[in-house]
Amino acid sequence: MRIACVGGGPAGLYFSIVMKSHDPDHDITVFERNPAGSTYGWGVTYWGDLLERLHRHDPQTARAISEHSVRWTDGVAHIGRQRTVHRGDEGFSIGRRRLLDILAERATELGVDVRFDHEVRELDQVPQADLVVACDGVNSRLRQLRPGEFGTAVTEERNKYIWLGTSKVFGSFTFAFHETPAGWIWFYAYGFSDELSTCIVECSPETWIGLGLDRADEDRTLELLARIFAEPLEGHALHTRTPDDRAGAGSEARAGSGGGGGGAGGGASWLNFRTLTNATWHHDNIVLVGDAAHTTHYSIGAGTTLALEDAAALADALGRHRHLPQALASYERERKSALAPVQSAARYSAQWYESLPRYLRLTPPQFFTLLGQRHSPLMPHLPPLLYYRLHQATEEFGPVRSLRKWLGPKLMEALPARSGSGSGSGSGR
Ligand SMILES: Cc1cc2nc3c(=O)[nH]c(=O)nc-3n(C[C@H](O)[C@H](O)[C@H](O)COP(=O)(O)OP(=O)(O)OC[C@H]3O[C@@H](n4cnc5c(N)ncnc54)[C@H](O)[C@@H]3O)c2cc1C
C-alpha cells in the first residue's frame, strides 16, 4: 500500500511502525512540519497496560519507551500547607520529545520515509496515495480542508491552564492546591526525566483575571506562579519551553494540543482545553487518527495512549480487511466504542476541577479520595461528604458496592441530562 501520513506525532509515527512491521513492502511517508528533535509540551503519563499492548505490536518500540520512562506509585496532594500521601497503581511518564525521537528512529529503521520540516497546507501537496492518514493533531489542517465531511464538534472547557515544566523533579504524581484572595489555583506535576518535571497549572477564569494573569507577560506569569507554589516546588523555577526547544516548537502549544485562546502580548500561553469529537472518522481515502479525531481532557492523561492505540487499531484493521472502506469502517467502529468510557471519564474529570471549591471543604484524606473518584457520574449529584461516606462503605461492604454500581446508572437515567455529561467511568491519572 502507498500511504501518506500528515503529522509526525505519536499517532502518525506509531501507525507507520505497526504497518511496516506487518508488511515491509508498504510504502509510507510521514510529513512533519517541525524539525527533527523538536516538539511542544513536556512529559506525558501512561499506565503499564499500554506497554503490554505496545509489546504485542512492536517489542522493540515498547522496550525503548519502557527504558526511557520514569515510574511512580505514590500520589501526593498539597492542600494549602497540608501534605497528604496516597499509595496508588504504578504510573509512568516519558518526555514527549524523547518519545517522538524513539518513534521516529524506529520508523526510519523500518524503512519509513520521515520528512521533517515539511508542512502540508493543501491536499495537492500530498503525493498520490491509497491512504492518507490525518494525524496532524487537534487543529488538523487535513480535516479543516474538508469542512463538513467529518462532523467536527468542539467544546471549550471553562478553566484556564498552562503547560509548564520545572527543574524540581517530582518523584510522585503531585497535586498542589493553593487558595489566593482571587480563588483557588492548582497544579498537577510529575517527573519525566532525571532533570525535569511537567507542571500543568489550572484555575477558574475568575481567579485567572483576579490574579492579573490575563495581563501578565511571560516573565511575570512564571514569577507569580513560582511564588504561589514556592513550597511544593521547593523554590525551583517554572519554564514555558524546554532548554533544547530548538525550533521554538514550544510555541505550538499556544495553538496546539487541546489549545485555543492564549495569553496577552504573546507571553506565556494560557489556554482553554478544547474537547473535540468527529461524527465520522473517514472520508474517501482520508482517515483521522489521534487528536485529529478526538481529544480527552489532560486531567486524565490519556491522549497519547489513545493516539497510539488508534494507530495500532488502524494498522490491524487494514491487515484484516482487503477493501479500504471496510477497513476504515471497522477501525472507526472499534475505536469509537473503546473511546466512549474514556471520553466520559475525561468530561467528568474536567467538570470536577471546574467545581473544585465544592470539594475543598473536606478533610485532606476525604478530598484525596474524591479526587481519585472524580470520573464518577454520580459524584456531581450527591453532597461530597455523602458521596465520600458511600464510597467508604462500599470499600468495606460488598453488597453496598453492588448497590452503588446499580444505583449509578439508574440515578443517571432519573436525572435531567447535564450538558456535556455522559455515563460510564474510566481510568485516568
Ligand atoms: C496540557 C496537556 C497535557 C497532556 N498530558 C498528557 C499525558 O500526560 N498523557 C497523555 O497520554 N496525553 C497527554 N496529553 C495529550 C497528548 O499530548 C495528545 O493527545 C497526543 O499528543 C496526540 O497525539 P497525535 O499524534 O494525535 O497529535 P500530536 O501529538 O499533536 O501530533 C501532531 C503532529 O502533526 C504535526 N502537524 C500538524 N499540522 C501539520 C501539517 N499541516 N503538516 C505537517 N505536520 C503537521 C505537528 O507538528 C505534530 O508533530 C496532554 C495534552 C495537553 C494539552
The ligand as a MOL file (V3000), in Angstrom:
LIG
                    3D

  0  0  0     0  0            999 V3000
M  V30 BEGIN CTAB
M  V30 COUNTS 53 58 0 0 0
M  V30 BEGIN ATOM
M  V30 1 C -1.6140 20.0630 28.9170 0
M  V30 2 C -1.6590 18.7100 28.2630 0
M  V30 3 C -1.1600 17.6030 28.9630 0
M  V30 4 C -1.2080 16.3490 28.3890 0
M  V30 5 N -0.7570 15.2790 29.1150 0
M  V30 6 C -0.8770 14.0560 28.6140 0
M  V30 7 C -0.4600 12.9280 29.3850 0
M  V30 8 O 0.0260 13.0490 30.4990 0
M  V30 9 N -0.6360 11.6880 28.8460 0
M  V30 10 C -1.1780 11.5030 27.6180 0
M  V30 11 O -1.3370 10.3470 27.1940 0
M  V30 12 N -1.5680 12.5470 26.8560 0
M  V30 13 C -1.4410 13.8140 27.3290 0
M  V30 14 N -1.8410 14.8730 26.5740 0
M  V30 15 C -2.4440 14.6400 25.2460 0
M  V30 16 C -1.4070 14.3760 24.1630 0
M  V30 17 O -0.4450 15.4080 24.1180 0
M  V30 18 C -2.0880 14.2450 22.8000 0
M  V30 19 O -3.2940 13.5530 22.9160 0
M  V30 20 C -1.1790 13.4940 21.8100 0
M  V30 21 O -0.0260 14.2530 21.5660 0
M  V30 22 C -1.9100 13.2050 20.4880 0
M  V30 23 O -1.0040 12.6800 19.5590 0
M  V30 24 P -1.2080 12.9600 17.9870 0
M  V30 25 O -0.0780 12.2620 17.3070 0
M  V30 26 O -2.5930 12.6190 17.6120 0
M  V30 27 O -1.0900 14.5310 17.8290 0
M  V30 28 P 0.1430 15.4930 18.0950 0
M  V30 29 O 0.9920 14.9520 19.1830 0
M  V30 30 O -0.4120 16.8560 18.2500 0
M  V30 31 O 0.9990 15.4050 16.7690 0
M  V30 32 C 0.5750 16.0090 15.5730 0
M  V30 33 C 1.8130 16.3130 14.7580 0
M  V30 34 O 1.4050 16.8140 13.4850 0
M  V30 35 C 2.2360 17.8770 13.1130 0
M  V30 36 N 1.4750 18.7060 12.1830 0
M  V30 37 C 0.3860 19.4530 12.4540 0
M  V30 38 N -0.0770 20.0370 11.3290 0
M  V30 39 C 0.7410 19.6470 10.3420 0
M  V30 40 C 0.7750 19.9340 8.9470 0
M  V30 41 N -0.1500 20.7210 8.3860 0
M  V30 42 N 1.7460 19.3740 8.1910 0
M  V30 43 C 2.6840 18.5670 8.7710 0
M  V30 44 N 2.7080 18.2810 10.1000 0
M  V30 45 C 1.7380 18.7990 10.8670 0
M  V30 46 C 2.5680 18.5750 14.4240 0
M  V30 47 O 3.7400 19.3240 14.3360 0
M  V30 48 C 2.6940 17.3890 15.3690 0
M  V30 49 O 4.0200 16.9050 15.4450 0
M  V30 50 C -1.7760 16.1600 27.1080 0
M  V30 51 C -2.2510 17.2680 26.3930 0
M  V30 52 C -2.2020 18.5350 26.9690 0
M  V30 53 C -2.7430 19.7100 26.2070 0
M  V30 END ATOM
M  V30 BEGIN BOND
M  V30 1 1 1 2
M  V30 2 1 2 3
M  V30 3 2 2 52
M  V30 4 2 3 4
M  V30 5 1 4 5
M  V30 6 1 4 50
M  V30 7 2 5 6
M  V30 8 1 6 7
M  V30 9 1 6 13
M  V30 10 2 7 8
M  V30 11 1 7 9
M  V30 12 1 9 10
M  V30 13 2 10 11
M  V30 14 1 10 12
M  V30 15 2 12 13
M  V30 16 1 13 14
M  V30 17 1 14 15
M  V30 18 1 14 50
M  V30 19 1 15 16
M  V30 20 1 16 17
M  V30 21 1 16 18
M  V30 22 1 18 19
M  V30 23 1 18 20
M  V30 24 1 20 21
M  V30 25 1 20 22
M  V30 26 1 22 23
M  V30 27 1 23 24
M  V30 28 2 24 25
M  V30 29 1 24 26
M  V30 30 1 24 27
M  V30 31 1 27 28
M  V30 32 2 28 29
M  V30 33 1 28 30
M  V30 34 1 28 31
M  V30 35 1 31 32
M  V30 36 1 32 33
M  V30 37 1 33 34
M  V30 38 1 33 48
M  V30 39 1 34 35
M  V30 40 1 35 36
M  V30 41 1 35 46
M  V30 42 1 36 37
M  V30 43 1 36 45
M  V30 44 2 37 38
M  V30 45 1 38 39
M  V30 46 1 39 40
M  V30 47 2 39 45
M  V30 48 1 40 41
M  V30 49 2 40 42
M  V30 50 1 42 43
M  V30 51 2 43 44
M  V30 52 1 44 45
M  V30 53 1 46 47
M  V30 54 1 46 48
M  V30 55 1 48 49
M  V30 56 2 50 51
M  V30 57 1 51 52
M  V30 58 1 52 53
M  V30 END BOND
M  V30 END CTAB
M  END
